[in-house]
Amino acid sequence: MRQGLRRGLSKILREGSSSKGCLHCAGRRGPLTQSAKSEDEDCPGARHATGLSHLLSRAPDAPDACRALSSAQPVSAPLLSVPLALVLFLSLTLTAFLCPVLTAPAEASAVIHDVGDVLANYTSQLDGKLYFASPTGYRWELITDINDSEILNKGDGSFHPFSDVLVEEALTQASYPLDTIPIEVFILPYPRRGIVESSASPGAVFLSPGVLECSAELVHFTVVHELGHIVHRHFIPDDNSELWQRYKELRGITDVSVYNAAAIHRNRPTEIFAEDFRFLFGSALANYSGTIENSSLPLPTAITGLRDFMLSLVDASGGADDVTTSVSLNSFPNPFNPVLNVSFKVGLPLNDSPASLTSGPSGSLNALAEASSTGSSVSSRRLVLRIFDVSGRLVRTLRDEELSPGSYSAVWTGTDEQGNRVSSGVYLLRLEVGQEVATKKVILSR
């Protein structure tokens, strides 16, 4: 269901009939900081096989100028024999019919910032140049002139931003459980200097415009590939050597002299992961080419257990973002408008827990609370529950008090300390109990 305007500072995008999640655009001003390039922006080259004529950093007369997959071109229908064309047509028809049954859409929550929102809330002029500032704290100059020397492929002489409708489709049709990952998607009006192609950093996707009209295949392909980067950064960050080793063994890329972070683009484990993700969980449009970037590797569908491994990452995370040793934090609904219900539990620090209270049924939080209320030695703890925006600015303090171990709740109605309504966007709940901290990202959708 689609509500509101297609363009503007705040809108709700379609909720798929098979998805409980929500995709929406939200206008919110990000911080303007010193220019910097995130180490997570490690996918800057013109790489993802989406039609070579589209790519900004590929000159038409420079076949080696980019790492894009040359084999990832749509099959030209006139070249097919009639029987083969008929088979292909029937295959695609059956796929379209069966896909809703075999692969349920992801329950994704994502904030989509369209071009109007980006220009209105995330850009500024300085010394005659246009700058884009992301909520992650990084700032880039935008290349507004297609004749700039950094744009090797001039295309038709104009920049063509991605369609927000197609971006929404790509997100909702990805068949991976993305509901636990806060994602912001920025549809850029112009490419960034130094990173002219689309890229991703933790929790954020930056979609660069094309130099020709962007096809549905291009949009789906690019969006889902970048989602793959979001997934591995969220569930298996670079320092999780155990999970990465399992993935590399499963994929057959354990030779570090060939497959490493400094290797050519197609041999980087993170890029192989993102391509595997696109191939296994993207829509038919995202996989229109039937190939992956590294053609020397078997297709992901030929690797027994690869899909199951990727799906298991959701459970393997164990809710680490929400639960610490003796503190837990939950909220609902998410997205919300305008009331957010927050529930949290406060226990004892593990190293201070009496043996009589930490074993068996008597060790439950209810038992701890009961013991406290009856005058046992269980002491209260200082608790602070606050809400921040993505720039780190304090928005509201919901609780700041001494509490005994037990279960509690709070409500946020989308206002700041002065009672003013805050804008739609992503916010961070932070629960501090002593030295323990639990955080959760929530989305306000007005």
C-alpha positions as CSV (number, residue, x, y, z in Angstrom):
1,M,0.0,0.0,0.0
2,R,1.4,3.4,-0.9
3,Q,0.6,6.5,1.1
4,G,1.7,10.1,0.7
5,L,3.6,11.8,-2.2
6,R,6.2,10.1,-4.3
7,R,8.6,12.9,-3.8
8,G,9.0,15.1,-0.7
9,L,10.5,15.0,2.7
10,S,8.4,12.2,4.1
11,K,6.5,9.4,2.5
12,I,5.5,5.8,3.1
13,L,6.3,3.4,0.2
14,R,4.5,0.3,-0.6
15,E,4.1,-2.5,1.9
16,G,4.1,-5.7,0.0
17,S,1.2,-8.1,0.7
18,S,3.7,-10.7,1.9
19,S,5.8,-8.3,3.9
20,K,5.1,-7.0,7.4
21,G,7.9,-4.5,7.0
22,C,7.8,-1.0,5.6
23,L,9.9,1.0,3.2
24,H,9.6,4.8,3.4
25,C,11.4,8.0,2.6
26,A,12.2,10.4,5.3
27,G,13.7,13.9,5.2
28,R,16.3,14.5,7.9
29,R,19.3,16.8,7.9
30,G,22.5,15.0,8.4
31,P,25.6,16.5,10.0
32,L,28.2,18.4,7.9
33,T,31.6,17.3,9.0
34,Q,35.1,17.3,7.7
35,S,35.5,15.7,4.4
36,A,36.5,12.1,4.8
37,K,36.3,8.7,3.1
38,S,35.0,5.8,5.2
39,E,37.1,2.7,5.2
40,D,33.8,0.9,4.7
41,E,33.4,2.5,1.3
42,D,35.6,-0.1,-0.2
43,C,33.6,-0.7,-3.3
44,P,34.2,2.5,-5.3
45,G,35.1,1.1,-8.7
46,A,32.9,0.6,-11.7
47,R,32.3,-3.0,-11.0
48,H,28.8,-4.5,-10.9
49,A,27.8,-5.9,-14.3
50,T,24.9,-3.8,-15.1
51,G,25.4,-2.7,-18.7
52,L,28.7,-1.2,-19.5
53,S,27.3,1.9,-21.2
54,H,25.8,3.0,-17.9
55,L,28.9,3.1,-15.8
56,L,30.4,6.5,-15.0
57,S,34.0,5.4,-14.7
58,R,34.2,3.3,-17.9
59,A,35.3,5.1,-21.0
60,P,33.8,3.7,-24.2
61,D,37.3,3.3,-25.7
62,A,38.9,1.9,-22.6
63,P,37.8,-1.8,-22.2
64,D,40.1,-2.3,-19.2
65,A,39.1,0.9,-17.4
66,C,36.6,-0.8,-15.1
67,R,36.1,-4.1,-13.3
68,A,32.5,-4.5,-14.5
69,L,31.5,-8.0,-15.6
70,S,31.7,-8.0,-19.3
71,S,29.6,-11.2,-19.5
72,A,26.7,-9.7,-17.6
73,Q,24.8,-8.4,-20.6
74,P,21.2,-9.1,-21.4
75,V,20.8,-11.7,-24.1
76,S,19.7,-10.1,-27.3
77,A,16.3,-11.7,-28.3
78,P,16.9,-11.5,-32.1
79,L,19.9,-13.8,-31.7
80,L,17.8,-16.6,-30.2
81,S,16.4,-19.3,-32.3
82,V,12.6,-19.6,-32.2
83,P,12.5,-22.8,-30.1
84,L,15.1,-21.4,-27.6
85,A,13.2,-18.1,-27.4
86,L,10.0,-20.0,-26.6
87,V,11.7,-22.0,-23.9
88,L,13.1,-18.8,-22.4
89,F,9.7,-17.2,-22.5
90,L,8.0,-20.2,-20.8
91,S,10.8,-20.4,-18.2
92,L,10.5,-16.7,-17.3
93,T,6.7,-17.0,-17.1
94,L,6.9,-20.0,-14.8
95,T,9.5,-18.3,-12.7
96,A,7.3,-15.2,-12.3
97,F,4.4,-17.4,-11.4
98,L,6.2,-19.6,-8.9
99,C,8.5,-17.1,-7.2
100,P,5.9,-15.7,-4.9
101,V,5.3,-19.2,-3.6
102,L,8.9,-20.4,-3.4
103,T,10.6,-17.3,-2.2
104,A,8.8,-14.9,0.2
105,P,9.8,-11.3,0.1
106,A,12.0,-10.0,2.9
107,E,10.3,-8.3,5.9
108,A,12.5,-5.2,5.4
109,S,12.5,-1.8,7.1
110,A,14.4,0.8,5.1
111,V,14.4,4.5,4.8
112,I,14.7,5.6,1.2
113,H,15.9,9.2,0.6
114,D,14.9,10.2,-2.9
115,V,16.7,12.9,-5.0
116,G,14.5,15.7,-3.7
117,D,15.1,14.7,-0.1
118,V,18.9,14.4,-0.6
119,L,19.1,17.8,-2.2
120,A,16.9,19.5,0.4
121,N,18.3,17.9,3.5
122,Y,21.8,16.4,2.9
123,T,23.5,18.9,0.6
124,S,25.1,22.3,1.0
125,Q,27.0,24.8,-1.1
126,L,30.5,25.8,-0.2
127,D,32.8,27.9,-2.4
128,G,30.6,27.2,-5.5
129,K,30.7,23.4,-5.0
130,L,27.9,21.1,-3.9
131,Y,28.6,18.7,-1.0
132,F,26.7,15.7,0.2
133,A,26.8,14.9,3.9
134,S,25.7,11.4,5.1
135,P,24.3,10.7,8.6
136,T,27.4,8.5,9.1
137,G,29.5,11.7,9.4
138,Y,31.2,11.6,6.0
139,R,31.1,14.4,3.4
140,W,31.8,14.2,-0.3
141,E,31.9,16.8,-3.1
142,L,29.3,16.0,-5.7
143,I,30.3,16.1,-9.4
144,T,27.6,18.2,-11.0
145,D,29.3,18.6,-14.4
146,I,29.3,15.4,-16.5
147,N,32.3,16.8,-18.4
148,D,34.4,16.5,-15.3
149,S,37.6,14.5,-15.9
150,E,36.6,12.0,-13.3
151,I,33.6,10.9,-15.4
152,L,35.2,8.8,-18.1
153,N,31.9,7.8,-19.8
154,K,29.9,10.8,-20.8
155,G,26.9,8.8,-21.9
156,D,24.1,11.0,-23.3
157,G,25.5,14.1,-21.6
158,S,23.4,14.0,-18.5
159,F,23.2,12.2,-15.1
160,H,20.2,9.9,-14.5
161,P,19.4,9.2,-10.9
162,F,17.8,5.9,-9.9
163,S,14.0,5.6,-9.8
164,D,12.8,5.5,-6.2
165,V,10.0,3.2,-7.3
166,L,12.5,0.7,-8.7
167,V,14.7,1.0,-5.7
168,E,11.7,0.1,-3.5
169,E,10.9,-2.9,-5.7
170,A,14.4,-4.2,-5.4
171,L,14.3,-3.9,-1.7
172,T,10.9,-5.5,-1.2
173,Q,11.7,-8.4,-3.6
174,A,14.9,-9.4,-2.0
175,S,14.2,-12.7,-0.3
176,Y,16.4,-12.3,2.8
177,P,15.2,-11.5,6.4
178,L,16.4,-7.8,6.5
179,D,13.9,-6.7,9.2
180,T,16.6,-6.7,11.9
181,I,18.9,-4.4,9.9
182,P,18.3,-0.7,9.9
183,I,19.0,0.5,6.3
184,E,19.1,4.0,4.8
185,V,19.2,4.3,1.0
186,F,20.3,7.6,-0.5
187,I,19.5,8.1,-4.2
188,L,22.1,10.6,-5.3
189,P,21.5,13.2,-7.9
190,Y,25.2,13.4,-8.8
191,P,28.1,11.1,-8.3
192,R,30.6,11.7,-5.4
193,R,34.1,12.7,-6.2
194,G,36.4,9.9,-5.4
195,I,33.6,7.3,-5.3
196,V,31.7,7.8,-8.5
197,E,29.9,4.4,-8.4
198,S,27.3,3.2,-6.0
199,S,28.6,1.9,-2.7
200,A,27.6,0.9,0.8
201,S,28.8,1.5,4.4
202,P,27.3,0.0,7.6
203,G,23.6,0.6,7.4
204,A,23.7,2.9,4.4
205,V,23.5,2.5,0.6
206,F,24.6,5.3,-1.7
207,L,23.2,4.9,-5.3
208,S,25.0,6.9,-7.9
209,P,23.3,8.1,-11.0
210,G,23.9,6.6,-14.5
211,V,25.0,8.4,-17.6
212,L,22.0,6.8,-19.5
213,E,18.5,6.1,-18.3
214,C,18.7,3.5,-15.6
215,S,17.0,0.2,-16.5
216,A,15.1,-1.9,-14.0
217,E,17.8,-4.6,-14.3
218,L,20.5,-2.0,-13.4
219,V,18.6,-0.8,-10.4
220,H,17.7,-4.2,-9.0
221,F,21.2,-5.5,-9.7
222,T,23.0,-2.6,-7.9
223,V,20.6,-2.3,-5.0
224,V,20.7,-6.0,-4.1
225,H,24.5,-6.2,-4.5
226,E,24.9,-3.3,-2.1
227,L,22.5,-5.0,0.3
228,G,24.9,-7.9,0.3
229,H,27.5,-5.6,1.7
230,I,25.1,-4.3,4.3
231,V,24.4,-7.9,5.4
232,H,28.0,-9.0,5.8
233,R,29.0,-5.9,7.6
234,H,26.0,-6.3,10.0
235,F,26.3,-10.1,10.7
236,I,29.9,-10.9,9.9
237,P,32.1,-7.9,10.3
238,D,35.7,-8.1,9.2
239,D,37.0,-9.1,12.7
240,N,34.7,-12.1,12.8
241,S,37.4,-14.5,11.5
242,E,35.5,-17.6,12.5
243,L,32.5,-16.9,10.3
244,W,34.5,-15.6,7.5
245,Q,36.7,-18.7,7.5
246,R,33.5,-20.9,7.3
247,Y,32.3,-18.9,4.4
248,K,35.7,-19.0,2.6
249,E,35.9,-22.8,3.1
250,L,32.4,-23.3,1.8
251,R,33.1,-21.1,-1.2
252,G,36.5,-22.5,-1.9
253,I,38.4,-19.2,-1.6
254,T,40.8,-20.0,1.2
255,D,44.0,-19.2,-0.8
256,V,44.9,-15.9,0.7
257,S,47.4,-15.2,-2.0
258,V,44.5,-14.9,-4.4
259,Y,41.5,-14.0,-2.3
260,N,42.1,-11.1,0.0
261,A,41.0,-7.6,0.7
262,A,43.7,-6.1,-1.5
263,A,43.1,-8.4,-4.4
264,I,41.6,-7.4,-7.7
265,H,37.9,-6.5,-7.3
266,R,36.4,-9.8,-8.3
267,N,38.7,-11.8,-5.9
268,R,37.9,-9.8,-2.8
269,P,35.9,-12.1,-0.4
270,T,33.5,-9.3,0.5
271,E,32.7,-8.7,-3.2
272,I,32.2,-12.5,-3.7
273,F,29.9,-12.5,-0.8
274,A,27.9,-9.5,-2.1
275,E,27.6,-11.2,-5.5
276,D,26.5,-14.5,-3.9
277,F,23.9,-12.6,-1.9
278,R,22.6,-10.9,-5.1
279,F,22.4,-14.2,-7.0
280,L,20.7,-16.2,-4.2
281,F,18.3,-13.6,-2.8
282,G,17.8,-11.0,-5.5
283,S,14.8,-10.9,-7.8
284,A,14.8,-12.1,-11.4
285,L,15.7,-8.6,-12.5
286,A,18.7,-8.5,-10.2
287,N,19.9,-11.8,-11.8
288,Y,19.0,-11.0,-15.4
289,S,22.6,-11.8,-16.5
290,G,22.7,-15.3,-14.9
291,T,26.3,-14.6,-13.9
292,I,28.4,-13.4,-11.1
293,E,31.4,-11.0,-11.3
294,N,34.0,-13.7,-10.8
295,S,33.3,-16.1,-13.6
296,S,36.0,-18.5,-12.5
297,L,34.0,-19.5,-9.4
298,P,31.0,-21.8,-9.5
299,L,27.6,-20.1,-9.4
300,P,26.3,-19.8,-5.8
301,T,23.4,-22.2,-6.5
302,A,26.0,-24.9,-7.2
303,I,27.5,-24.6,-3.7
304,T,25.7,-27.0,-1.3
305,G,24.9,-25.3,1.9
306,L,25.8,-21.7,0.8
307,R,22.3,-20.4,0.9
308,D,21.6,-22.0,4.3
309,F,24.9,-20.5,5.7
310,M,23.8,-17.0,4.6
311,L,20.4,-17.4,6.2
312,S,21.9,-18.8,9.4
313,L,23.8,-15.5,9.9
314,V,20.6,-13.9,11.2
315,D,20.4,-16.5,14.0
316,A,24.1,-16.6,14.6
317,S,24.1,-12.9,15.5
318,G,22.2,-13.9,18.6
319,G,20.6,-10.5,18.9
320,A,23.9,-9.0,19.9
321,D,22.8,-5.5,19.2
322,D,19.9,-5.7,21.6
323,V,21.2,-7.8,24.6
324,T,24.1,-7.4,26.9
325,T,25.1,-9.5,29.9
326,S,22.2,-8.6,32.1
327,V,20.3,-5.9,30.2
328,S,17.9,-6.3,27.4
329,L,16.0,-3.7,25.3
330,N,13.1,-4.1,22.9
331,S,10.6,-1.8,21.2
332,F,7.5,-2.0,19.0
333,P,6.1,-1.3,16.5
334,N,9.0,-0.6,14.2
335,P,8.5,1.6,12.1
336,F,6.2,3.6,14.4
337,N,4.0,6.6,14.2
338,P,4.0,8.4,16.6
339,V,4.0,6.1,19.7
340,L,6.9,3.8,20.3
341,N,6.6,1.2,23.1
342,V,9.9,0.4,24.8
343,S,10.4,-2.6,27.1
344,F,13.6,-3.4,28.9
345,K,14.9,-5.8,31.6
346,V,17.4,-5.0,34.2
347,G,19.4,-7.7,36.0
348,L,22.5,-7.9,38.1
349,P,26.0,-7.6,36.7
350,L,27.2,-11.2,36.1
351,N,30.2,-10.8,38.3
352,D,28.0,-9.5,41.2
353,S,25.2,-12.1,40.9
354,P,24.8,-14.1,44.1
355,A,24.8,-17.9,43.4
356,S,21.4,-18.3,45.0
357,L,20.0,-15.8,42.4
358,T,21.7,-17.0,39.3
359,S,20.9,-20.7,39.1
360,G,17.6,-22.4,38.3
361,P,14.2,-20.7,38.3
362,S,15.1,-18.5,41.2
363,G,17.6,-16.8,39.0
364,S,15.0,-15.2,36.7
365,L,14.5,-11.5,36.6
366,N,11.2,-11.8,38.3
367,A,12.8,-13.6,41.2
368,L,15.5,-10.9,41.4
369,A,12.8,-8.2,41.5
370,E,10.9,-10.2,44.1
371,A,14.0,-10.6,46.2
372,S,14.7,-6.9,46.0
373,S,11.1,-5.9,47.0
374,T,11.3,-8.2,50.0
375,G,14.4,-6.6,51.4
376,S,17.1,-8.9,50.1
377,S,20.6,-7.7,49.4
378,V,19.9,-7.2,45.8
379,S,20.6,-3.5,45.2
380,S,19.1,-1.1,42.7
381,R,21.1,0.1,39.7
382,R,21.3,3.5,38.0
383,L,19.4,3.3,34.6
384,V,19.4,5.9,31.8
385,L,17.2,5.4,28.7
386,R,17.8,8.0,26.0
387,I,17.0,8.6,22.3
388,F,19.6,10.0,19.9
389,D,19.4,10.9,16.2
390,V,21.8,9.3,13.7
391,S,24.2,12.2,14.1
392,G,24.6,11.4,17.8
393,R,22.5,14.4,19.0
394,L,20.5,13.7,22.2
395,V,16.8,13.9,21.3
396,R,15.0,12.8,24.5
397,T,15.8,11.2,27.9
398,L,13.0,8.8,28.7
399,R,14.2,7.3,32.0
400,D,17.0,8.4,34.4
401,E,16.6,6.8,37.8
402,E,17.6,4.0,40.2
403,L,15.8,0.8,39.5
404,S,15.8,-2.6,41.1
405,P,16.3,-5.7,38.8
406,G,13.1,-6.4,36.9
407,S,11.1,-5.7,33.8
408,Y,10.1,-2.1,32.9
409,S,8.6,-0.1,30.1
410,A,8.5,3.4,28.6
411,V,6.8,5.2,25.8
412,W,8.1,7.7,23.3
413,T,5.7,9.9,21.4
414,G,8.2,11.3,18.8
415,T,9.0,14.5,20.6
416,D,12.2,16.1,21.9
417,E,13.0,17.5,25.3
418,Q,11.0,20.6,24.6
419,G,7.9,18.7,23.5
420,N,8.5,19.5,19.8
421,R,7.7,16.9,17.2
422,V,10.8,15.4,15.6
423,S,11.0,14.6,11.9
424,S,10.7,11.1,10.3
425,G,13.9,9.1,10.3
426,V,16.1,6.6,12.1
427,Y,16.7,7.1,15.8
428,L,18.9,5.2,18.3
429,L,17.5,3.9,21.6
430,R,20.3,3.6,24.2
431,L,19.9,1.9,27.5
432,E,22.7,2.3,30.0
433,V,22.8,0.4,33.3
434,G,26.1,0.8,35.1
435,Q,28.8,-0.1,32.6
436,E,26.4,-2.1,30.5
437,V,24.8,-0.7,27.3
438,A,22.1,-2.0,25.0
439,T,21.1,-0.1,21.8
440,K,18.4,-0.5,19.2
441,K,17.6,1.4,16.0
442,V,14.0,2.5,15.4
443,I,12.3,4.2,12.5
444,L,9.8,7.1,13.0
445,S,7.5,7.3,10.0
446,R,5.0,10.2,10.1
